Amino acid sequence: MEIKDNRIDAGKAFDWGRTSEYYAKYRDIYPEEFYRKIADRGLCIKGQKVLDLGTGTGVLPRNMYKYGAEWIGTDISPEQIEQAERLAREAGMDIGFKTVSAENLDFPAGSFDVITACQCFWYFDHEKAAPEFHRLLKKDGRLVILFMAWLPFEDEIAGKSEALVLKYNPGWTGGRETKHPIHIPDVMFDYFELEDHEEYDLKVPFTKESWHGRMIACRGVGASLSPEELASWDAEHRKLLETVPESFDVLHYGAISVLKRKD
């Protein structure tokens, strides 16, 4: 499904379906600490029903399945949902998935203890989504917003790879990250109050192959470049990686914001 949003990448179209196979193979990269930060707050654990928005290939529910919550994952891309269903099935996990946008959810009111949104919150129409999230959560329910990004100004490999993305896609808005709290649009505070937030460093291990694949699975590369541009980018990035070790860590930061539902 092709998406155009003037808030993102200067309105350049992107389609996660074009990179779903790479996403499934190379974007399951969050360290265990990322998931513990959620569970240690008593969220997404046994006895809770959780809705994961923008679930992609189901990375969050699959990796947190061991904590015992009942999960449903939704995404606007049917290709992403297809990969999520396959991966969950192969792992023997009972996770429900549905292709639907965050603004058009049709679950009954009060269905969920927790709603999660990982790497996707900025895509939503917050004016429409905020009251819908409030409706879907039980009393005292929580909205958990999650993010992880490489730090291009602190990590040399990340910086060089990001520069190559910007060479081919100068309007891409997914780069130039520094560590900061997740931005919460004002409308969310009509329905929720900020209960907690944390930002922390993470070292994420890669090989040359897995970093190359992770970069292809980036919105600014595999989801938006033409086949010709992608082939050129691919060749240049492989050349760049000839100068790095076979295995290495890339410095990222993780961020979590927990919003409590207002009565």
Residue, then its C-alpha position, 0 to 999 in steps of 0.5 A: m500500500e503506497i502512502k503519501d504524507n506531507r509530514i513525512d519525507a517531504g511527501k515522497a511516497f513509500d510502501w512498506g510492502r515493497t520491503s516486507e521480506y527484508y523487514a521480517k528478516y532484518r528489523d527484529i533487532y531490539p535488544e532484550e533490555f528494550y522489552r524489559k523496560i516495558a515488562d518491568r513497568g508492569l505492562c504487556i504481561k500475563g493477565q493483560k490484553v494488548l493491542d499493538l498498532g503499526t505492528g509491522t511483522g509483529v516484532l513487539p508481540r512476538n518478542m514479548y509473547k513470553y511475558g504472557a499477555e494476550w496480543i493483537g497486532t494491526d497494521i495498514s500494510p497487508e504484506q507486513i501482516e502476512q509476514a507477521e502471521r507467518l513468523a508467529r505461526e512458525a514460532g507456535m505463537d497464538i497472536g491475532f493480526k489484522t490489516v487496518s489503520a490506527e484511525n479505523l479500529d473496530f474493536p469494542a470499547g474497553s477491549f484492552d489493558v494496554i495499547t502499544a505503538c512502536q516505531c509508528f506513532w508519528y504516522f497516525d492522524h492524532e486528532k482522529a486516533a486519540p479519542e479512539f485509543h481512549r475508547l478502546l482502553k479500559k479504565d486506567g489503561r495505558l498507551v505505550i509509545l516506543f522508539m529506537a534509532w541509531l545515533p548518526f552523530e555519535d556512531e561512525i558506521a551509522g553516520k556513513s550509512e545515513a549519509l548514503v540514504l540522504k544522498y539518494n533520498p534527500g527529503w527523508t526525515g527519518g535521520r539526523e536523530t539525537k537522544h530525546p523524549i518522544h514527542i507527544p502531540d498536544v491533542m493526546f493530553d485531552y485524553f491521556e496524561l504522561e505517567d512516565h518516560e525514559e531515554y537510554d543508550l543501546k548497543v545493537p550488534f550487527t554483521k555486515e549482512s544484517w546491517h546492510g539488510r536493516m538499512i534496506a528495510c529503512r523507509g528511506v531506502g527499500a520502501s521508497l527508492s526506485p529499482e534503479e536507485l535501490a540497485s545503485w544504493d545497494a552497490e555503494h553501501r556494500k562498498l562502504l561496508e568493505t571498510v568495517p569489521e565483519s561484526f560490530d555494534v551500532l550505537h542507538y538510543g531507546a525511548i519509552s513514553v507511558l500515557k495513562r488514560k484519563d477518566 
